[in-house]
Amino acid sequence: MGERLTGTTTVDTPEDPHVYSYRCEQCRTTWPATSRREAEAERKRHRDLVHTGGVPDGDSIQRPTRPPLPPQPPFLATPFRRAVSVTVAFGTLAIVTWFRFLA
């Protein structure tokens, strides 16, 4: 685990690898970056390649405004989903058995 330092210097933590991001409002695209220096390099590269060296409107380097989403549970992790899956499986088995009995 890393620690956050005061001022403009930060130490990245494993939970928050993308501390900065570069946003081009004109292209409506955001690129994640692990440091401010990396975000500035991405901004320069993007300006040179896409905007022929010009500064697009809304061009900025940002820090994330919300924490990353927690990992999502597997599909059958909730009791409701398990119950639905079991019901569908038994219902399918009952229908197949019924049609075999009729044939």
N, C-alpha and C positions, 0 to 999 in steps of 0.2 A: 504494500500500500504506500502510495506517495503522500506527500503533505503539500498543502497549499501555502505559499509564502505571500506576505503582504506586498503591495506595490504592483509593478507591471510584470514581475517575474512569477511564473507558475511552474510547478512540477506536476507533470501529467501522472494520473493514477490509472491503474488497470481498469477501473470501473468507468472512467471518463477519458478514453483515448483521443477523442476529437474535441480538443478544448476550443479551437477556433474554426471558423468557416468563412469562405469567401463567397459573397453573393453578388451576382450581376442581375440587377432588376430588369435591364433591357432584354437579356436572354431568358430571364426567369429561371435561373439555374443557380444552385448552391453546391460548392465543393467543400467537403470536410478537410480539415488540416489538423495535424498534431501539434503545431506551434504557430505563433504569429509569423515567424520568418517563413515557414512553409506556405502560409496563407498569402503573404505578400508576394512570394515567388509565383504562386498560382495566379494571382491577380495580374502580375506583369506578363506571364505567359499568355493568359487569356486576352489581355488587351492587345498584345502584339499580334497574335494569331487571328483573332476574330474581329477586333475593332481597329486594326491597322495602327496600333499605338495610341489611339484616342481613349479618352476617359468616358465610359458610358454613364448615362444617368442612373443614379441609384446604386452605383458601385460601392461596396463596403466590405469591411472585414468585421465579423461579428463573433461574439461568444454565444454558445447555445443558450436559448432562453428557457428551455425546459429540460429536465433530466431525461435520459433515454428510457424507453418503455421497458418494463420488467419482462423477462422471458415468458413466453406464452406456454401454458400447459399443453401436453399432447391432446389430440382430438378427443380421446375417450377418457380423459382425466376427470371430468365432472360427473357426478352421479346421474344427472339427467341424461347426458349423452350415453352413458353406459346402459341405462334403462331403455332408451330408445333403440340402441343397437341390439340389445337382447330381444326386445319385442319384435323388431323387424326380422331378426334371424329365426325366431320361433314361428312367427307368422308365415314366413317363406317356407319353412320346413312343413308346417301344417298344410299349406296349399299344395305343395308338391306331393305330399303323402295322400291327400284327398284325391287329386287327379290320378295318381297311380292306382288308388283303390277303385275308382270309377272305370278305369281302362281295362 
